[in-house]
Amino acid sequence: MTHRLIGKEIAKKRKKVGISQIDFASKIGLSLAQVKFVEGGRKKIDITLMKKIKEVIGEFETPSDKQNAA
């Protein structure tokens, strides 16, 4: 599972639920720059951050989920 694909799915879900990057950053405790790094796949996401992200935008499909479904 690559950081870039996870970041892409996070950005896709964030947009789908209608949250701007700045609001998303505020809700998960990151700076706007850090959110851009997450969504661009340049920042690793630990379990704590992943939980915060899912609390704000809900569940989203990860690359491993897609492989398991195939």
C-alpha positions as CSV (number, residue, x, y, z in Angstrom):
1,M,0.0,0.0,0.0
2,T,1.7,3.2,-1.1
3,H,1.4,6.6,0.6
4,R,0.5,8.2,-2.7
5,L,-2.5,6.0,-3.3
6,I,-3.7,6.4,0.3
7,G,-3.3,10.2,0.0
8,K,-5.2,10.2,-3.2
9,E,-8.1,8.3,-1.6
10,I,-8.2,10.6,1.4
11,A,-8.3,13.7,-0.9
12,K,-11.1,12.0,-2.9
13,K,-13.2,11.3,0.2
14,R,-12.5,14.7,1.7
15,K,-13.8,16.4,-1.4
16,K,-16.8,14.0,-1.6
17,V,-17.9,15.0,1.9
18,G,-17.4,18.7,1.0
19,I,-14.6,19.7,3.4
20,S,-11.9,22.1,2.3
21,Q,-8.2,21.3,3.0
22,I,-8.0,24.1,5.6
23,D,-11.1,22.9,7.5
24,F,-9.8,19.3,7.3
25,A,-6.4,20.4,8.6
26,S,-8.0,22.1,11.6
27,K,-10.3,19.1,12.4
28,I,-7.4,16.6,12.4
29,G,-4.8,18.8,14.0
30,L,-2.4,19.4,11.1
31,S,-1.3,22.4,9.2
32,L,-2.5,23.0,5.7
33,A,1.0,22.2,4.4
34,Q,0.9,18.8,6.3
35,V,-2.5,18.0,4.8
36,K,-1.1,18.7,1.3
37,F,1.8,16.4,2.1
38,V,-0.6,13.6,3.3
39,E,-2.8,14.0,0.2
40,G,0.2,14.1,-2.0
41,G,1.6,10.9,-0.5
42,R,4.7,12.6,0.9
43,K,3.8,12.2,4.6
44,K,3.4,8.8,6.4
45,I,0.2,8.4,8.3
46,D,0.3,6.7,11.7
47,I,-2.6,4.9,13.3
48,T,-3.5,7.9,15.5
49,L,-3.7,10.2,12.5
50,M,-5.6,7.6,10.4
51,K,-8.2,7.4,13.2
52,K,-8.6,11.2,13.3
53,I,-9.0,11.3,9.5
54,K,-11.7,8.6,9.5
55,E,-13.5,10.4,12.3
56,V,-13.8,13.5,10.1
57,I,-14.4,12.0,6.6
58,G,-15.6,8.5,7.4
59,E,-14.3,5.2,6.0
60,F,-12.6,5.2,2.7
61,E,-11.2,2.5,0.4
62,T,-7.5,1.9,0.6
63,P,-5.4,0.2,-2.1
64,S,-5.3,-3.0,-0.1
65,D,-9.1,-3.0,0.1
66,K,-9.3,-2.8,-3.7
67,Q,-6.8,-5.7,-4.1
68,N,-8.8,-7.9,-1.6
69,A,-12.0,-7.2,-3.5
70,A,-10.6,-8.4,-6.8
